[in-house]
Amino acid sequence: MFHAIPQHDYSVGNATYYTVKSSSDITASGERYDEEGMTCALRTHKFGHIWRVCRIDSDICVVVRNNDYGPGNEKAIIDLTPKAFSRLAPLEDGIIKVSIRRIR
């Protein structure tokens, strides 16, 4: 049976990555921020949802879990940890075009 994904659970836009000043910094969900984790920050979704993030100009995708609010950059729809972003593009790129879809 086919289940349509609500429009707000799929978006196309820019992704950035974010770091914090200290490894003791806590995310909005209460978890410790982990640059090596496969997590993300989104503006309007509940913590714990799992997202597939795919680079638009290639077939490269990552799966991340939302544990923070963001992104801080108004031109982006999602902030990724450096680890997650680096699986899609070199960190030097800074911002890339992606599609995001909630998968759980």
BALO-788152 format. One record per residue: residue number from 0; residue in three letters; y, z, x of N, C-alpha, C, O, CB in turn. Coordinates in steps of 0.05 Angstrom, whole numbers, plus 5000, padded with zeros to 4 digits. Atoms other than C-alpha are relative to their C-alpha. Last residue first. Glycine has a CB too. Example, Ala and Ser with C-alpha at 12.3 -4.5 7.8 and 13.67 -1.06 7.14 Angstrom:
ATOM   nr  rest    nv    nw    nu   cav   caw   cau    cv    cw    cu    ov    ow    ou   cbv   cbw   cbu
ATOM    1   Ser  4976  4999  4984  4979  5143  5273  5022  5014  4985  5044  5018  4995  5009  4971  5009
ATOM    0   Ala  4976  5000  5018  4910  5156  5246  5024  5000  5018  5024  5013  5039  5001  5025  4980
This chain:
ATOM   nr  rest    nv    nw    nu   cav   caw   cau    cv    cw    cu    ov    ow    ou   cbv   cbw   cbu
ATOM  103   Arg  5012  4976  5011  5155  5207  5216  5021  5022  4998  5014  5044  4989  4977  5010  5018
ATOM  102   Ile  5029  5005  5005  5168  5135  5236  4986  5025  4990  4963  5023  4981  4987  4990  5025
ATOM  101   Arg  5014  4974  5002  5244  5136  5232  4971  4993  4993  4965  4979  4974  5013  5019  4978
ATOM  100   Arg  5015  4997  5025  5268  5068  5255  4986  5027  5000  4972  5034  5019  4980  4976  4996
ATOM   99   Ile  5014  4974  5003  5320  5053  5308  4987  5001  4973  4999  4993  4953  5019  5024  5005
ATOM   98   Ser  5006  4994  5028  5344  4985  5331  4985  5026  5000  4970  5032  5019  4982  4977  4986
ATOM   97   Val  5027  4992  5008  5378  4979  5398  4997  4999  4969  5016  4998  4954  4993  5028  5010
ATOM   96   Lys  5003  5006  5029  5438  4950  5434  4971  5005  4993  4952  4996  5006  5007  4970  4994
ATOM   95   Ile  5016  5023  5006  5449  4983  5502  4998  4997  4970  5000  5016  4955  4972  5002  5013
ATOM   94   Ile  5001  5005  5029  5499  5031  5533  4985  4974  4995  4989  4954  5008  5029  4999  4987
ATOM   93   Gly  4983  4982  5016  5503  5062  5602  4998  4998  4970  4997  5018  4956  5027  4996  5008
ATOM   92   Asp  4991  5016  5023  5474  5002  5639  5018  5016  4981  5037  5006  4970  4976  4988  4985
ATOM   91   Glu  4974  5012  4994  5473  5045  5702  5010  4982  4978  5034  4978  4976  4996  4983  5026
ATOM   90   Leu  4979  4982  5008  5417  5086  5670  5028  4988  5005  5047  4994  4991  4998  5027  5014
ATOM   89   Pro  4990  4983  4978  5371  5026  5679  5023  5018  4990  5040  5009  4973  5009  4983  5024
ATOM   88   Ala  4981  5014  4983  5343  5002  5612  5008  5019  5023  5004  5043  5022  5026  4992  4984
ATOM   87   Leu  4989  5024  5013  5292  5020  5559  5017  4983  5018  5018  4958  5016  5015  5008  4975
ATOM   86   Arg  5023  5016  5007  5248  5070  5596  5008  4974  4986  4993  4955  4984  4981  5016  4983
ATOM   85   Ser  5009  5014  4977  5311  5096  5629  4975  4984  4995  4969  4965  5011  4996  5019  5023
ATOM   84   Phe  4983  5024  4996  5339  5114  5561  4990  4983  5023  4990  4959  5021  5029  5009  5006
ATOM   83   Ala  5006  5020  5021  5280  5160  5546  5017  4975  5004  5006  4953  5001  5007  5012  4972
ATOM   82   Lys  5027  5010  4997  5285  5196  5613  4994  4979  4979  4982  4958  4986  4980  5024  4997
ATOM   81   Pro  5002  5019  4978  5361  5201  5611  4972  4988  5003  4969  4964  5009  5009  5012  5026
ATOM   80   Thr  5001  4987  4974  5356  5235  5543  4999  4979  5022  4991  4956  5016  4975  5020  5002
ATOM   79   Leu  5027  4994  4989  5376  5191  5486  5002  5017  5025  5023  5017  5038  4985  4973  5006
ATOM   78   Asp  4999  4991  4972  5440  5189  5444  4971  5006  5008  4956  5019  4993  5019  5025  5004
ATOM   77   Ile  5019  4981  4990  5438  5149  5379  5005  5006  5030  5013  4989  5045  4971  4989  4997
ATOM   76   Ile  5014  4988  5023  5484  5109  5335  4980  5021  5008  4970  5036  4992  4986  4978  4983
ATOM   75   Ala  5029  4999  4999  5534  5092  5389  4989  5012  4975  5002  5028  4962  4991  5016  5025
ATOM   74   Lys  5010  5028  5000  5607  5068  5389  4969  4999  4999  4958  4978  4999  5010  4985  5024
ATOM   73   Glu  4997  5011  5027  5632  5138  5369  4989  4971  4997  4983  4961  4975  5029  5000  4991
ATOM   72   Asn  4986  5025  4999  5606  5167  5434  5000  4987  4973  4979  4981  4962  4986  4981  5022
ATOM   71   Gly  4972  4995  4996  5587  5239  5424  5017  4975  5001  5041  4976  4994  5004  5016  5025
ATOM   70   Pro  4990  5000  4972  5520  5220  5396  5030  5006  5000  5044  5005  4980  4996  4973  5012
ATOM   69   Gly  4985  5018  4984  5504  5268  5367  4998  4972  4988  4988  4970  4966  4991  5000  5030
ATOM   68   Tyr  4980  5016  5014  5467  5327  5339  5016  4983  5020  5021  4992  5042  5019  5019  4984
ATOM   67   Asp  4972  4993  4994  5404  5351  5374  5018  4983  4982  5009  4963  4970  5006  4996  5029
ATOM   66   Asn  4997  4971  4997  5328  5355  5368  5029  5008  5005  5034  5031  5012  4983  5011  5022
ATOM   65   Asn  4972  4991  5004  5308  5286  5343  5001  5031  5002  4988  5045  4987  5011  4990  4973
ATOM   64   Arg  4997  4980  5021  5240  5265  5372  5029  5010  4999  5041  5016  5020  4980  5024  5004
ATOM   63   Val  4986  4976  4994  5231  5201  5412  5001  5019  4976  4997  5010  4953  5029  4994  5010
ATOM   62   Val  5002  4982  5022  5186  5141  5414  5012  5026  5008  5004  5038  5029  4970  5003  4990
ATOM   61   Val  5008  4973  4993  5204  5085  5462  4998  5016  4974  5010  5008  4953  5020  5014  5020
ATOM   60   Cys  4994  4979  5020  5208  5010  5453  4991  5027  5012  4974  5028  5029  4985  4995  4973
ATOM   59   Ile  5004  4973  4989  5211  4949  5499  5009  5020  4979  5031  5019  4968  5016  5004  5026
ATOM   58   Asp  5020  4987  5018  5203  4882  5463  4994  5028  5010  4973  5039  5004  4975  4983  4999
ATOM   57   Ser  5027  5000  4988  5267  4854  5492  4981  5013  4981  4988  5021  4959  5000  5015  5028
ATOM   56   Asp  5004  5024  4985  5339  4838  5472  4974  4999  5015  4970  4982  5033  5022  4996  5020
ATOM   55   Ile  4997  5025  5015  5343  4888  5416  4993  4975  5016  4980  4957  5005  5028  4998  4989
ATOM   54   Arg  4978  5016  4989  5317  4948  5455  5000  4973  4986  4980  4960  4984  4997  4997  5031
ATOM   53   Cys  5007  5025  4987  5272  4987  5409  5025  4986  5010  5045  4983  4996  4984  4982  4981
ATOM   52   Val  4975  5013  4990  5278  5060  5389  4992  4976  5016  4978  4978  5036  5017  5020  5017
ATOM   51   Arg  5006  5022  4981  5220  5088  5348  5026  4986  5006  5040  4977  4988  4979  4980  4988
ATOM   50   Trp  4987  5026  5002  5240  5154  5317  4989  4980  5021  4984  4988  5043  5031  5004  5004
ATOM   49   Ile  5008  5017  4978  5204  5220  5303  5011  4972  4995  5010  4961  4973  4969  4999  5003
ATOM   48   His  5009  5027  5007  5238  5271  5258  4994  4984  5025  5006  4988  5046  5021  4986  4983
ATOM   47   Gly  5029  5003  5001  5239  5342  5285  4990  4973  4991  4967  4967  4995  4989  5020  4981
ATOM   46   Phe  5015  4997  4974  5311  5358  5270  4971  4997  4995  4960  5003  4974  5006  5027  5012
ATOM   45   Lys  5011  4974  4995  5341  5331  5205  4985  5000  5027  4975  4980  5037  4980  5008  4978
ATOM   44   His  5028  4996  5007  5382  5268  5206  4990  5028  5008  5000  5040  5027  4983  4979  5014
ATOM   43   Thr  5005  4992  5028  5457  5257  5202  4971  5005  4992  4965  5008  4969  5010  4978  4982
ATOM   42   Arg  4979  4987  5016  5489  5250  5270  4990  5012  4974  4998  5034  4967  5022  4981  4994
ATOM   41   Leu  4991  5017  5022  5430  5235  5316  5020  5016  4984  5020  5040  4984  4976  4990  4983
ATOM   40   Ala  4980  4987  5017  5411  5264  5384  5009  4980  4980  5016  4957  4986  5024  5011  5017
ATOM   39   Cys  4975  5014  5007  5348  5244  5420  5018  5017  4984  5011  5039  4974  4994  4974  4985
ATOM   38   Thr  4986  4991  5023  5284  5268  5453  5026  4985  4997  5034  4969  5014  5005  5031  5002
ATOM   37   Met  4996  5025  5016  5232  5243  5502  5012  5009  4973  4999  5008  4952  4972  4985  4996
ATOM   36   Gly  5013  5001  5025  5240  5301  5551  5005  4973  4986  5024  4959  4992  5009  5023  4982
ATOM   35   Glu  5025  5014  4997  5258  5293  5624  4984  4998  4974  4962  4987  4973  4983  5014  5021
ATOM   34   Glu  4994  5028  4993  5331  5311  5613  4975  4983  5003  4976  4959  5000  5015  5000  5027
ATOM   33   Asp  5018  5009  4979  5307  5374  5577  5005  4971  5006  4997  4954  4990  4971  5005  4992
ATOM   32   Tyr  4997  5028  4994  5357  5412  5533  4983  4993  5024  4983  5007  5044  5030  4993  5006
ATOM   31   Arg  4987  5005  4975  5329  5480  5513  5002  4970  5005  4982  4956  5001  4985  5015  5024
ATOM   30   Glu  5017  5005  4977  5311  5482  5440  5017  4997  5025  5041  4990  5024  4984  4974  4995
ATOM   29   Gly  5008  4975  4988  5355  5516  5388  4982  4996  5024  4976  5015  5038  4987  5017  4980
ATOM   28   Ser  5024  4990  5014  5360  5455  5342  4991  5027  5012  4973  5039  5001  4978  4979  5003
ATOM   27   Ala  4993  4989  5027  5433  5444  5364  4976  5011  4985  4978  5028  4967  5013  4978  4983
ATOM   26   Thr  4993  5021  5019  5409  5436  5436  5006  5013  4973  5002  5037  4969  4976  4980  4996
ATOM   25   Ile  5017  5001  5024  5411  5494  5485  5010  4978  4982  5034  4974  4978  5000  5028  4986
ATOM   24   Asp  4987  5007  5025  5440  5490  5555  4980  4997  4977  4958  4987  4982  5017  4975  5004
ATOM   23   Ser  5003  4978  5019  5399  5526  5608  5014  4995  4974  5014  5011  4955  5011  5026  5012
ATOM   22   Ser  5026  5002  5012  5389  5462  5647  4995  5023  4981  4975  5023  4966  4978  5000  5022
ATOM   21   Ser  5019  4981  4989  5464  5463  5659  4973  4997  4986  4972  4991  4962  5010  5028  4997
ATOM   20   Lys  4991  4988  4975  5522  5415  5650  4979  5017  5014  4978  5018  5038  5024  5017  4995
ATOM   19   Val  4985  4975  5005  5489  5371  5598  5007  5012  5027  4996  5004  5048  4984  5020  4982
ATOM   18   Thr  5009  4978  4983  5465  5300  5600  5017  5024  4993  5037  5022  4978  5003  4992  5030
ATOM   17   Tyr  4982  4977  4995  5471  5243  5551  4987  5021  5017  4962  5024  5017  5008  5012  4973
ATOM   16   Tyr  5015  4977  4992  5444  5173  5542  5020  5023  5005  5043  5018  5011  4982  4995  5025
ATOM   15   Thr  4991  4990  4974  5473  5116  5502  4981  5022  5008  4962  5029  4994  5030  5011  4997
ATOM   14   Ala  5012  4975  4990  5446  5074  5446  5013  5006  5026  5019  4989  5042  4969  4998  5003
ATOM   13   Asn  5001  4993  4971  5485  5021  5408  4986  5026  5005  4989  5045  4989  5028  4999  5011
ATOM   12   Gly  4974  4993  4987  5472  4993  5339  4996  5006  5029  4976  4997  5041  5012  5024  4986
ATOM   11   Val  4996  5015  4976  5417  4974  5290  5028  5007  5011  5047  5008  4996  4998  4969  4994
ATOM   10   Ser  4973  5009  4993  5394  5022  5237  4999  4983  5025  4980  4984  5041  5018  5025  5005
ATOM    9   Tyr  5000  5023  4982  5332  5043  5199  5028  4992  5005  5044  4989  4987  4983  4976  4988
ATOM    8   Asp  5020  4995  4979  5319  5109  5164  4996  4977  5018  4977  4977  5034  4974  5008  4986
ATOM    7   His  4989  4981  4981  5384  5105  5124  4980  5007  5022  4988  5021  5041  5010  5024  4986
ATOM    6   Gln  4981  5013  4982  5358  5041  5091  5011  5019  5021  5015  5011  5044  5023  4989  4983
ATOM    5   Pro  4972  4999  5010  5298  5077  5061  5019  4989  5021  5015  4993  5045  5007  5029  4994
ATOM    4   Ile  4986  4980  4985  5232  5051  5089  5029  5001  4990  5042  4981  4990  4999  4995  5031
ATOM    3   Ala  4974  5008  4989  5194  5012  5037  5012  5024  5014  5011  5046  5005  5019  4989  4978
ATOM    2   His  4978  4981  5007  5123  5035  5027  5025  4991  5014  5026  4990  5038  4992  5030  5008
ATOM    1   Phe  4975  5003  4985  5069  4981  5026  5020  5021  4990  5024  5024  4966  5012  4972  4998
ATOM    0   Met  4977  5000  5017  5000  5000  5000  5025  5000  5018  5026  5015  5037  5000  5024  4981
